[in-house]
Amino acid sequence: MDRIDFRSDTVTWPTPAMREAMASATVGDDVYGEDPTIGELEAVAAQKTGKEAALFVASGTMGNLVSILTHATRGEEVIVGRDSHVMLWEAGSISALGGMVPNTLPTDQYGRMSLQAVEDAIRPDNDHLPKTRLIHVENSYGSKYGYPISPDYFAGIQDIAGRHDLKVHLDGARVFNAAVAQNIDVREITQYADSLTFCLSKGLCAPVGSVICGSTEFIKGARRIRKAVGGGMRQAGILAAAGLVALEQMVDRLDIDHRNACLLAEGLAVIPGIEFDFDRVRTNMVFFNLTEDVPYQASDIAGKMREEANIWVGTTGPRSFRAVTHYWIEEADIELFLDVLSSIIGN
Ligand SMILES: *Cc1c(COP(=O)(O)O)cnc(C)c1O
């Protein structure tokens, strides 16, 4: 990349191995169930997450929507974190398209709803009330520094769901980051969810796609809903081929991105004018702020970094930034980032 792009891991280009796999992929009509490469991707995804079956979808947003629509219906309630991705960044889709009632709860500094609050939010059986159907969780938690939440929390969620006959859906857009950061198999997390989605198109570098995983029966229902929302794809094995490379080659190396995020955080910590909470940097994201005495706004600094060094950084407010590490960011890019930022702030 001539552009050094820290805005997100969604900006990642497919790797050379992906482009090769895409060029030679065997394809068929997937709406007829005849694309062998998609079939293989779904089998590998199910196996890796410890579920019976899987379904390839166009995006993480579609994966969450299709999953939630499969679990619940109009007028039913979903217990969900107030600052979760599905509440903030998916165009209100579960209400707009699904007619569902979100029962939003605050989350702690790591993105966890309190278990007591979840239990208290469940509606008693009463004709006046919406019927609670689903608990929606997320890992890693995007709004809280991409924090990797530990499996015991999800064990607690599953226990509540089991006692109240609810389902659990995990938005695992970056669940492989969450697993790698904790040095555990992803199944230690996914075992506590009835269904999950994960993204191939973020840190795993595929150009397109997410996968829904769950029971055979759940995936059968999800396939029908995917069709209803226009997500039936034809020779999309050409995309799934990149997804297979993502799952086979790109998961273990996420560790490098986490190390690079840590390097970035270490460098930021010694730049006067920058402040942030180091302990929360655990995956591939670093959120940081300008101290009051810095005479620039975040957008001014981001603009200068682009002009001076073709470094792109995300701004999350007038005084705050987000930098995300990924396959196309190397150690030398981190050093350049730190040099350019400190010289801009120092002037
Ligand atoms: C990116 C993301 C999604 C949505 O994925 P898209 O492919 O961008 O639609 C869902 N949840 C979380 C936590 C995400 O980070």
PDBQT file of the ligand as one rigid body, heavy atoms in Angstrom, charges set to zero:
ROOT
HETATM    1  C1  LIG A 401     -17.636  -4.439  11.023  1.00  0.00    +0.000 C 
HETATM    2  C2  LIG A 401     -18.554  -4.959  12.048  1.00  0.00    +0.000 A 
HETATM    3  C3  LIG A 401     -19.815  -5.444  11.705  1.00  0.00    +0.000 A 
HETATM    4  C4  LIG A 401     -20.400  -5.314  10.318  1.00  0.00    +0.000 C 
HETATM    5  O1  LIG A 401     -19.651  -5.768   9.286  1.00  0.00    +0.000 OA
HETATM    6  P1  LIG A 401     -19.785  -5.151   7.812  1.00  0.00    +0.000 P 
HETATM    7  O2  LIG A 401     -19.161  -6.205   6.993  1.00  0.00    +0.000 OA
HETATM    8  O3  LIG A 401     -19.052  -3.868   7.837  1.00  0.00    +0.000 OA
HETATM    9  O4  LIG A 401     -21.234  -4.982   7.529  1.00  0.00    +0.000 OA
HETATM   10  C5  LIG A 401     -20.598  -5.967  12.705  1.00  0.00    +0.000 A 
HETATM   11  N1  LIG A 401     -20.177  -5.995  13.975  1.00  0.00    +0.000 NA
HETATM   12  C6  LIG A 401     -18.984  -5.540  14.350  1.00  0.00    +0.000 A 
HETATM   13  C7  LIG A 401     -18.568  -5.634  15.781  1.00  0.00    +0.000 C 
HETATM   14  C8  LIG A 401     -18.135  -4.991  13.398  1.00  0.00    +0.000 A 
HETATM   15  O5  LIG A 401     -16.946  -4.524  13.775  1.00  0.00    +0.000 OA
ENDROOT
TORSDOF 0
